[in-house]
Amino acid sequence: MANTASAIKRVRSNERKRLHNRITRTQARTAVRTAREELDAPTDAATTRAATLAAISALDKAAQKGVLHKGNAARRKGRLMKRLATLK
């Protein structure tokens, strides 16, 4: 347990940041999952492309905020774009 006032404040701050990061991480994961589902069963090229671009945007935002490592986001984006390119 934290003993000093600064350590107690840090615990509160970390909890707030954890909850905020969880929201951003969940949004990115949901966007990637939606894009993968579109890539697995493409119904329309435009919706598939839009879902993929939305996932890339979500990954970029998460990486920019420090929720995901930039290399992790880049790897996921590359894999999505690779799958999108094979559909065309």
LINTAQUI-V74382 format. One record per backbone hydrogen bond with DSSP energy under -0.5 kcal/mol. NH is the residue of the N-H (numbers start at 1). CO is the residue of the C=O. Records with the same first field share a line. If there is no record, write none. Layout:
NH->CO  CO
This chain:
8->4
9->5
10->6
11->7
12->8
13->9
14->10
15->11
16->12
17->13
18->14
19->15
20->16
21->17
22->18
23->19
24->20
25->21
26->22
27->23
28->24
29->25
30->26
31->27
32->28
33->29
34->30
35->31
36->32
37->33
38->34
39->35
40->36
41->37
48->44
49->45
50->46
51->47
52->48
53->49
54->50
55->51
56->52
57->53
58->54
59->55
60->56
61->57
62->58
63->59
64->60
65->61
66->62  63
67->62
68->62
73->69
74->70
75->71
76->72
77->73
78->74
79->75
80->76
81->77
82->78
83->79
84->80
85->81
86->82
87->83  84
88->84
